[in-house]
């Protein structure tokens, strides 16, 4: 099958309220890098992903740039989009930044870094076959 053009929206606007602490969990370290860095790394390396739209709370944009995006490693990240007050709003704002040529849009939580290449392949293939997939 010819692979469709795939973009991933990563809502990273959570506050980490339930975890407590001063830093939202997506910026907490996992090893030597923030958790969000590891999530982005999976999609950056994926052969199934063409672009990433990263959605963050407006007040977290600078910490995201300095702790996660500063080294320029994530070339698939098209844009850092200000998120909304609720998750659905952040996903909507991310959808509004997708391109007309994007054929499939995946939405993946910022603090779930262990998505596999096989899972990405299966979701994209299921979306092509069925029109949508979870």
CORFEN-V71579 format. One record per residue. RES is the residue in one letter. PSI is psi in radians with two decimals (none if undefined). OMEGA is omega as a letter, one per 30 degrees, with the letter a starting at -180 (* if undefined). BURIAL is b if it has 16 or more other ideal C-beta (glycine too) atoms within 10 Angstrom, else e. Layout:
# CORFEN-V71579
RES/PSI/OMEGA/BURIAL
RES/PSI/OMEGA/BURIAL
This chain:
# CORFEN-V71579
X/2.44/l/e
X/2.37/a/e
X/2.27/l/e
X/2.86/l/e
X/2.15/a/e
X/2.30/l/b
X/2.54/l/b
X/2.24/l/b
X/2.20/l/b
X/1.74/l/b
X/2.09/a/b
X/0.74/a/b
X/0.16/a/b
X/2.71/a/b
X/-0.26/a/e
X/0.44/a/e
X/-0.77/a/e
X/-0.47/l/e
X/-0.34/a/e
X/-2.97/a/e
X/2.99/a/e
X/-0.38/a/e
X/2.29/l/e
X/2.58/a/b
X/-0.48/l/b
X/-0.29/l/b
X/-0.01/l/b
X/2.60/a/e
X/2.44/l/e
X/1.81/a/e
X/-2.24/a/e
X/0.01/a/e
X/2.71/l/e
X/2.63/a/b
X/-0.78/l/b
X/-0.62/l/b
X/-0.77/a/b
X/-0.68/l/b
X/-0.85/l/b
X/-0.67/a/b
X/-0.71/l/e
X/-0.78/a/b
X/-0.58/l/b
X/-0.70/a/b
X/-0.21/a/e
X/2.34/l/b
X/-0.17/a/e
X/-0.03/a/b
X/2.29/l/b
X/-0.51/a/b
X/2.80/a/b
X/2.32/l/b
X/2.00/a/b
X/2.14/a/b
X/2.13/a/b
X/2.81/l/b
X/2.43/a/b
X/-0.67/a/e
X/-0.16/l/e
X/0.02/a/b
X/-0.75/a/b
X/-0.72/l/e
X/-0.63/l/b
X/-0.79/l/b
X/-0.78/a/e
X/-0.62/a/e
X/-0.41/a/b
X/-0.79/a/b
X/-0.09/a/b
X/-0.56/a/e
X/-0.04/l/e
X/0.22/a/e
X/-0.57/a/e
X/1.44/a/b
X/-0.32/l/e
X/-0.26/l/b
X/1.91/a/b
X/-0.67/a/b
X/2.59/l/e
X/1.92/a/b
X/2.33/l/b
X/2.30/a/e
X/3.10/l/b
X/-3.07/a/b
X/-0.41/l/e
X/2.75/a/e
X/-0.77/a/e
X/-0.61/l/e
X/-0.71/l/e
X/-0.71/l/b
X/-0.74/l/b
X/-0.80/l/e
X/-0.63/l/b
X/-0.75/l/b
X/-0.66/a/b
X/-0.28/l/e
X/0.07/l/b
X/2.82/a/b
X/2.68/l/e
X/-0.53/a/e
X/-0.15/l/e
X/2.12/a/b
X/-0.57/l/b
X/2.37/l/b
X/2.14/l/b
X/2.57/l/b
X/2.20/a/b
X/2.30/a/b
X/2.39/a/e
X/-0.47/a/b
X/0.47/l/b
X/1.39/a/e
X/-0.08/a/b
X/0.50/l/e
X/2.38/a/b
X/2.77/l/e
X/-0.66/l/e
X/-0.72/l/e
X/-0.75/l/e
X/-0.80/l/b
X/-0.83/a/e
X/-0.67/l/e
X/-0.78/l/b
X/-0.81/l/b
X/-0.70/l/e
X/-0.67/l/e
X/-0.69/l/b
X/-0.81/a/b
X/-0.72/a/e
X/-0.20/a/e
X/-0.26/l/e
X/2.79/l/e
X/2.65/l/e
X/none/*/e
